[in-house]
Amino acid sequence: MNNLNSIIIEGNLVRDPLFRFTPKGTPVCTFSIASNRFYKQDTGVAEEVSYFDVTTWTKLAESCSTLGHKGRGVKVVGRLKQDRWQDPEGKSHSKVMVVAEHVEFRPEFKRDASAQETATVSETMAAEAAEGEAAAASCEDLAPVTF
């Protein structure tokens, strides 16, 4: 019986994904996610940022390399994997990473900067509300990227 090893992380990509192939030709994509946590302190609200390295394989790796870019919101479901090794001097090292089994990218909203510069505040707010409703309707048809 396998022990439970599952993780869900939401955040933003720290940099563009790195896509490559293993020596046997298997596609692999790696990227890092920054996940923010806000909590209350006596002095106000504090923020804690955690960074996670994520690895995807095969078709999921190809999709992540195509859809992902720095700053894009993402939700990753996967498992933790620990690599251990010794360097040539004999010092032990360890690294924990996320091996993704399911990745969802948050929708992106495109805005025309020149049109919004000439619009009044109320026109801009109305346009953003309409965009949000249209995007919400179109997002219902989207399926998550899984393989």
N, C-alpha and C positions, 0 to 999 in steps of 0.2 A: 504494500500500500504506500502511495506517495504521501508525503507530508504536504500541508497547505503552503504554497508559496505563490502569492498573488498580490499584485499592486496596481493601483489606479492613481495616475498623476495627471493634473491639469496645469498648464502653464504656457509659456511662450518660448519659441525657438530662440536660442542665444545667438546662433549663426546659421548660415546656410548648411543644409545637410551635405555630408561627404559620401558620395556614391562610388563604389569600387567593386571589383570582382576578386574572389578568392583564387588561388592558383588552379583550382579545379573548375573555375568558371561560374561559381555560384554568386549571384548578386547580393551585396550587403550594403546597407546604408546606416551611417551613424550620425547622431545629432545630439545636442544638449538642450535641456529644457530648464528654464528658470521658473520656479513656482513660488509665489508670494503668499505669505501668511500675515494677517493683521491681528493684533491682540491689544487689549486694554492694559495700560499701566497707570501708575499714580500721576505721571506727568502728561498723560494723553494716550494717543494711539501709537503703537510701535509696529514696525514692519520687520519681518524675518524672511530672507530670501534663501531658498535652497536650490542647488543645481544638481541635475541628474543626467547621466550619460545614458543614451538609449541606442540599442542596436536592433535593426530589422533585417529580415532575410527574404530572398526570392522575390515574388511579385509584390509583396508589401514593401520591400526595399525600393523597388522601381517606382511605385506610387508615391512613396514618401519623398524620394529625390525630385520627382516632378512637381508635387503639390507644395512641398515645404520650402520656406524661405525665412530669413531672419525676421523675428518679430511676430510671426504668424501664431495664432493661438492653436493649441493642440491638446487632445486628451489621449493618454496612452494607457492601455490595459496590457499587463504582461506579468512577467515573473522576474525575481531578482537572481542574479548570477554573480558568484564571486570568483575572481581569478587570483591565484597565488603563484608567486615565482620568486626565485632568488637571483640577484644580480651577480655579475662575475666576482665581486668581492665577498659574496656569501650573505649579503644582507637580504632579509625577507621583505617582500612587498605584497600588498593586497589591494584589490580594486573591486568595488561592487558596482554593477551596472544593471540596467533594466533591459531585458530581452522582450521586445514588444510582440504581442500576438494580435493586437487590434489597435488601430490608430484612427482617430477622428480629427479632422481639421475644422476649425471654426470658420464660418463663412466670412468672406471678405466683401466689404462694401466699397465700390468705386465711386468717387465723387469728382465732379468737374470743377476744378478750382476757379477757372475764369468766370463760370456762370454764377458761382456762389459769391464772388467778390462784388458783383453788381446787384445782387438780390438784397432786399431788405431783411431785417431780422425775422419778421413774421413769415416772409416767403421762404426763408431758409428753414425755419422750424417746420413749416408745412411740407416742404420737399423731403426733409429728413424723416418725418413721420410716414409719408407715403412710401419712401424707400424701405423703411423698416417693416411696414406691413407687407410689401411685395416680397422682400427677402424672407420674411417669416413664412409666407405662403409657399415660396419656392423651396425653402429648406425642408419642408415636410416631405417633399418628394425625393430628397437626397438620401442615399443609403450610405452607411459608414463604410470606410475603406477597410475591408478584411479579406484575408485569403487563407 
